[in-house]
Amino acid sequence: MTKFTFGLSALLLILAPRMSPAQPPAADSLTIEQAVRLTIERHPLVEQAGYAAGAADARVAASRSARYPDVSFAGLYTLLEPVPSLDIPHMGSFEFYPQNNYDFHFGIRQTLYDFGRVATGVRLAESGRRTAGDYVDVVTSNLAYQTIAAFNAMLILQQTIAVIDEQIEALGQHLAISAKKIRAGTATDFDSLTTEVRIATVRNDKIDAVRALENNEIVLRQLTGLEQDRAVRVKGSLAAAVRAIDPDSALAQAKRRRPELVVSRDSERGAEVQASLASLGDRPSLTFGMTAGYKNGYVPDLNELKANIAAGVQLALPLFNGNRVRHQREEAEANLRAAKARTADLERRIAGEVEQAVANVRSSREKMENSTVLVRQAEAALARAEAQYEAGVATNLDLLDVQTALSQAKLVRLRAMYDYLVGLNALDKATGQKVW
């Protein structure tokens, strides 16, 4: 196996997802900004996270409803049989209550004071809403960077195929030259057979590259929600501006902006509020209640509906609840400690991700600079080999070796540019940079 084939195979092994082939790409083209926007606008996971945030808004509104009075209407009819009565001589018979009893009333109930339980419940719901809203950013960020990865993989594969096509074209020209020399008797068929073997090998490499491109196209279509029967080509450049990276600044940005860390801190604050709410479980409450309406059963006319009103204030003081509140408080405090531990673990992992991303960017930038020099040297070597070949000093195989070396150098440069771009994207993700 030639160096060219070995390098290409390694590239395809990294880039090719394990999926079934798609249709060949058409002339439609997509920029990376368009791809990311389509993913965010169309992906079901973003929609699901948005609905969850909407449900959290509803929970906040529901928790605030406890601040308002509870108003109700009730209508009651009761048939009583038999009706007790009292017979008094010379005065007649007196019933103690009517046979048909009616009671229609409005009721109102309002908590006057509960030591902050309602307010704390509202704070808990608002904390959940912040968590749900920040989780939308987590989902969006993950999908956006998945889209970027698939897009860049397609981009490098398109350019890799272009390099392979150049190699096939050059080999075809050499095959034609070898055929002429064989007919002229100035060369043997060894050169022709060698060139044909190389053409077959490079064509196999192109088949692998095309398959990897199709697989990444499927991934990109699934992320962006494009039609399954629509082939997509991406347009853009692997060239990225060289950045000056400060590791301390990058880590500070990650701790401030990383969406997973923001959600973890939201959960931590929510656990704190839950612990506060649990501590209020055995506090007394003061409630006002009133009912007003019409009912019968009043003397002297038991069947006449009369207006009535009842009002009162209730003080509820819990005395013993089987230590339920204490256990709930212990559970809430344990959940709070667990949330803090999760945040600490996430901070460590993010610090490691930032450190690795910075190191990868630096090393890939050096490789990119070295590969540029390598391509220039390979181009100069090819120019000399072509001159020697024209002068009859070099053989056809010598020229093929130099051309293969140039193709390999171009692939190495493409790979270095891709690695640098991937490294920058990994650094942006690690630091919580929004790319949409």
C-alpha positions in Angstrom: 0.0 0.0 0.0 1.4 3.4 -0.9 1.7 6.3 1.5 -1.1 8.1 -0.4 -3.5 5.1 0.1 -2.5 4.7 3.7 -3.1 8.4 4.6 -6.4 8.4 2.8 -7.6 5.2 4.5 -6.7 6.7 7.9 -8.7 9.8 7.0 -11.7 7.9 5.9 -11.7 5.7 9.0 -11.9 8.8 11.2 -14.5 10.7 9.1 -16.9 7.9 7.9 -19.9 7.3 10.2 -21.2 3.8 10.1 -24.3 4.3 8.0 -25.8 3.1 4.8 -24.9 4.9 1.5 -27.0 7.9 0.3 -27.6 9.2 -3.2 -24.7 11.0 -4.9 -24.6 14.7 -4.1 -26.2 17.2 -6.5 -25.3 20.7 -7.3 -27.2 22.1 -4.3 -24.9 23.8 -1.9 -25.2 24.7 1.8 -23.1 27.0 4.0 -22.2 26.2 7.5 -24.3 29.0 8.8 -27.4 27.8 6.9 -26.8 24.2 8.1 -26.7 25.3 11.8 -29.7 27.5 11.4 -31.7 24.7 9.8 -30.8 22.3 12.6 -31.9 24.7 15.3 -35.1 25.6 13.5 -36.1 22.1 12.6 -34.7 19.5 15.0 -37.3 17.8 17.2 -35.0 17.9 20.3 -34.9 21.7 20.2 -38.7 21.7 19.8 -39.0 19.3 22.8 -36.8 21.5 25.0 -38.8 24.5 24.0 -42.1 22.8 25.0 -40.5 21.8 28.3 -39.6 25.5 28.9 -43.2 26.4 28.1 -44.4 23.9 30.7 -42.1 25.4 33.3 -43.6 28.8 32.6 -47.0 27.3 33.3 -45.8 25.8 36.6 -44.6 29.3 37.7 -48.0 30.7 36.9 -49.7 27.8 38.8 -47.4 28.3 41.8 -48.4 32.0 42.0 -52.1 31.1 42.0 -51.7 30.2 45.7 -51.4 33.9 46.5 -54.9 34.6 45.3 -58.2 33.6 47.1 -59.9 30.4 46.2 -63.5 31.2 45.3 -66.1 28.4 44.7 -69.9 28.0 44.3 -71.8 25.0 45.7 -75.4 24.0 45.3 -76.8 21.3 47.6 -80.2 19.6 47.7 -81.0 17.0 50.4 -84.2 15.0 50.8 -84.9 13.9 54.4 -87.4 11.1 55.3 -89.0 10.9 57.8 -89.3 14.4 59.1 -89.5 14.5 62.9 -92.4 16.6 64.2 -93.9 17.6 67.5 -97.6 17.7 68.2 -98.8 20.3 70.7 -102.4 20.2 71.8 -104.4 23.1 70.6 -101.3 24.5 68.7 -100.8 22.0 66.0 -97.8 20.0 64.6 -94.3 21.4 64.3 -91.6 20.0 62.1 -88.0 20.2 63.2 -86.6 20.6 59.6 -88.0 20.7 56.1 -88.3 17.6 54.0 -86.6 19.3 51.0 -83.4 21.1 52.0 -81.7 23.6 49.7 -78.3 25.3 50.2 -76.7 27.6 47.6 -73.7 29.5 48.6 -70.4 31.1 47.4 -67.3 30.3 49.3 -64.0 32.1 49.6 -60.8 30.9 51.2 -57.6 32.9 51.5 -54.3 32.2 53.2 -53.3 35.2 55.3 -49.9 34.0 56.5 -47.9 30.8 56.0 -44.3 31.8 56.9 -43.3 32.1 53.3 -44.3 28.7 52.0 -46.1 30.1 48.9 -43.3 32.6 48.2 -40.7 29.8 48.4 -42.8 27.6 46.2 -42.9 30.4 43.6 -39.1 30.7 43.8 -38.8 27.0 43.3 -40.9 27.1 40.2 -39.0 30.1 38.9 -35.8 28.2 39.4 -37.2 25.3 37.4 -38.1 27.7 34.6 -34.5 29.0 34.5 -33.2 25.5 34.3 -35.6 24.6 31.5 -34.7 27.7 29.6 -31.0 27.1 30.0 -31.4 23.5 29.0 -32.6 24.7 25.6 -29.1 26.2 25.2 -27.6 22.8 26.0 -29.6 21.0 23.4 -29.1 23.7 20.8 -25.3 23.9 21.4 -24.9 20.1 21.2 -26.9 19.9 17.9 -25.1 22.9 16.4 -21.7 21.4 17.0 -22.8 18.0 15.7 -23.9 19.8 12.5 -20.6 21.6 12.3 -18.7 18.3 12.7 -20.7 16.7 9.9 -20.4 19.8 7.7 -16.6 20.0 8.1 -16.3 16.2 7.5 -18.2 16.7 4.2 -16.0 19.7 3.3 -12.7 17.9 3.7 -14.0 14.8 1.9 -15.1 16.9 -1.1 -11.6 18.4 -1.2 -10.0 15.0 -0.7 -12.0 13.7 -3.7 -10.8 16.6 -5.7 -7.2 15.7 -4.9 -7.8 12.1 -5.8 -9.3 13.2 -9.2 -6.2 15.2 -9.9 -4.2 12.1 -9.1 -6.3 10.0 -11.4 -6.0 12.5 -14.2 -2.2 12.6 -13.8 -2.0 8.9 -13.9 -4.2 8.8 -17.0 -1.8 11.1 -18.7 1.1 9.0 -17.8 -0.7 5.9 -19.0 -1.2 7.6 -22.4 2.4 8.6 -22.6 3.5 5.0 -21.7 1.3 3.6 -24.4 2.9 5.9 -27.0 6.4 4.9 -25.9 5.5 1.2 -26.0 4.3 1.6 -29.5 7.5 3.5 -30.4 9.5 0.7 -28.8 11.2 3.1 -26.4 9.6 1.6 -23.3 8.3 -1.7 -22.0 4.8 -2.5 -20.8 6.1 -2.5 -17.2 5.5 1.2 -16.9 2.0 0.8 -18.3 1.1 -2.0 -15.9 2.5 -0.1 -12.9 0.4 2.9 -13.8 -2.7 0.9 -14.3 -2.3 -0.7 -10.9 -1.9 2.7 -9.3 -5.0 4.0 -11.1 -7.1 1.0 -9.8 -5.8 1.6 -6.3 -6.6 5.4 -6.4 -10.0 4.7 -7.8 -10.7 2.4 -4.9 -9.7 5.2 -2.6 -12.1 7.5 -4.4 -14.9 5.0 -3.9 -14.2 4.9 -0.1 -14.1 8.7 0.0 -17.4 9.0 -1.9 -19.0 6.5 0.4 -17.8 8.5 3.5 -19.1 11.7 1.9 -22.5 10.1 1.4 -22.6 8.8 4.9 -21.9 12.3 6.4 -24.4 13.7 4.0 -27.1 11.4 5.6 -26.0 12.6 9.0 -26.3 16.3 7.9 -29.7 15.7 6.4 -31.0 14.1 9.5 -29.7 17.0 11.7 -31.0 19.8 9.4 -34.3 18.1 8.5 -33.7 18.3 4.8 -35.7 15.9 2.5 -34.3 12.4 2.4 -34.3 12.4 -1.4 -32.4 15.6 -1.6 -28.6 15.4 -2.1 -26.6 18.1 -0.5 -23.2 19.6 -1.2 -21.5 21.9 1.2 -19.5 25.0 0.4 -16.9 26.7 2.4 -13.3 26.7 3.3 -11.2 24.7 5.7 -8.9 27.7 6.2 -9.4 29.3 9.6 -7.9 32.4 11.0 -5.1 31.8 13.4 -6.1 32.7 16.9 -4.0 33.8 19.9 -5.3 31.6 22.7 -4.9 32.4 26.4 -5.7 29.2 28.5 -6.7 31.1 31.6 -9.0 33.3 29.7 -10.5 30.3 27.9 -11.1 28.5 31.2 -12.7 31.6 32.7 -15.1 31.9 29.7 -16.0 28.2 30.0 -16.9 28.6 33.7 -19.0 31.6 32.8 -20.7 30.5 29.6 -20.7 26.7 29.3 -24.4 25.8 29.0 -24.1 22.5 30.9 -22.4 24.3 33.8 -25.1 26.9 33.8 -27.8 24.2 34.0 -25.9 22.5 36.8 -25.7 25.7 38.8 -29.5 26.3 38.1 -30.1 22.8 39.6 -28.0 23.7 42.6 -29.9 26.9 43.3 -33.2 24.9 42.8 -32.0 22.4 45.4 -31.3 25.2 47.8 -34.8 26.6 47.4 -36.2 23.1 47.8 -34.3 22.7 51.1 -35.7 26.1 52.2 -39.2 24.9 51.3 -38.8 21.6 53.2 -37.8 23.5 56.3 -41.1 25.4 56.3 -43.2 22.2 56.3 -44.0 22.3 60.0 -44.7 26.0 60.3 -48.3 27.2 61.3 -50.7 28.8 58.8 -53.4 31.4 59.2 -56.4 31.2 56.9 -59.5 33.2 56.4 -62.7 31.6 55.1 -66.2 32.8 54.3 -69.4 31.5 52.8 -72.5 33.4 51.8 -75.7 32.3 50.1 -79.3 31.1 50.5 -80.7 28.0 52.3 -83.9 26.9 54.0 -84.5 25.3 57.4 -84.8 28.5 59.4 -87.8 29.0 61.8 -90.5 30.0 61.7 -90.9 29.1 58.0 -88.6 26.1 57.4 -89.2 26.1 53.7 -88.3 29.7 53.1 -84.9 30.4 51.5 -83.0 32.9 53.6 -79.7 34.7 53.0 -76.9 33.6 55.3 -73.2 34.2 55.9 -70.5 32.5 57.8 -66.9 33.8 58.2 -64.0 32.8 60.3 -60.2 32.7 60.7 -58.4 29.4 61.2 -55.0 29.0 62.8 -53.4 25.6 62.0 -50.4 24.6 64.2 -48.8 21.2 63.3 -47.9 19.4 66.4 -46.7 16.0 65.2 -46.4 14.5 61.7 -44.4 11.4 62.2 -41.1 13.3 61.6 -42.1 13.7 57.9 -40.8 17.3 57.7 -37.5 16.3 59.3 -37.0 13.5 56.7 -38.0 15.8 53.9 -35.5 18.4 55.0 -32.8 15.7 55.2 -33.6 14.6 51.7 -33.5 18.1 50.4 -30.2 18.8 52.0 -28.8 15.6 50.5 -30.0 16.6 47.1 -28.3 20.0 47.5 -25.0 18.4 48.4 -25.4 16.0 45.4 -26.1 19.0 43.1 -23.0 20.8 44.4 -20.9 17.7 43.8 -22.2 17.4 40.3 -21.3 21.0 39.6 -17.8 20.5 41.0 -17.3 17.4 38.9 -18.5 19.2 35.8 -16.2 22.1 36.5 -13.3 19.6 36.6 -14.3 17.9 33.4 -14.8 21.2 31.6 -11.3 22.4 32.7 -9.9 19.2 31.3 -11.8 19.7 28.0 -10.5 23.3 27.7 -6.9 22.2 28.4 -7.1 19.5 25.8 -8.7 21.8 23.3 -6.0 24.4 23.7 -3.3 21.8 23.3 -4.9 20.3 20.2 -5.3 23.8 18.6 -1.7 24.6 19.2 -0.3 21.3 17.9 -2.7 21.3 14.8 -1.6 24.9 14.0 2.0 23.8 14.0 1.2 20.8 11.8 -0.7 23.1 9.4 2.3 25.4 9.1 4.6 22.4 8.5 2.3 20.9 5.9 2.2 24.1 4.0 6.0 24.0 3.7 5.7 20.3 2.7 3.4 21.1 -0.2 5.7 23.8 -1.5 8.6 21.4 -1.3 6.6 18.7 -3.1 5.6 21.2 -5.8 9.2 22.2 -6.3 10.3 18.5 -6.5 7.6 17.8 -9.1 8.8 20.7 -11.2 12.3 19.4 -11.2 11.1 15.8 -11.9 9.1 17.0 -14.9 12.1 18.8 -16.3 14.2 15.7 -15.8 11.6 13.5 -17.3 11.4 15.8 -20.4 15.2 15.6 -20.6 15.1 11.8 -20.4 17.0 11.8 -17.1 14.1 10.5 -15.0 11.8 7.6 -15.8 8.0 7.6 -15.8 8.0 5.8 -12.5 10.2 8.4 -10.9 7.8 11.1 -12.0 4.8 9.1 -10.7 6.5 8.8 -7.3 7.0 12.5 -7.1 3.4 13.2 -8.2 2.1 10.8 -5.6 4.3 12.5 -3.0 2.7 15.8 -3.9 -0.8 14.4 -3.6 0.1 12.9 -0.3 1.4 16.4 0.8 -1.8 18.0 -0.2 -3.8 15.5 1.8 -1.6 16.0 4.8 -2.2 19.8 4.5 -6.0 19.2 4.1 -5.9 17.0 7.2 -3.9 19.6 9.2 -6.3 22.4 8.2 -9.2 20.2 9.1 -7.7 19.2 12.5 -7.0 22.9 13.2 -10.6 23.8 12.3 -12.0 20.9 14.4 -9.7 22.0 17.3 -11.1 25.5 17.1 -14.6 24.2 17.1 -13.9 21.9 20.1 -12.4 24.9 21.9 -15.5 27.0 21.1 -17.7 24.2 22.5 -15.6 23.8 25.5 -15.7 27.5 26.4 -19.5 27.7 25.7 -19.1 29.9 22.6 -22.4 30.3 20.7 -22.1 29.7 17.0 -25.7 30.4 16.0 
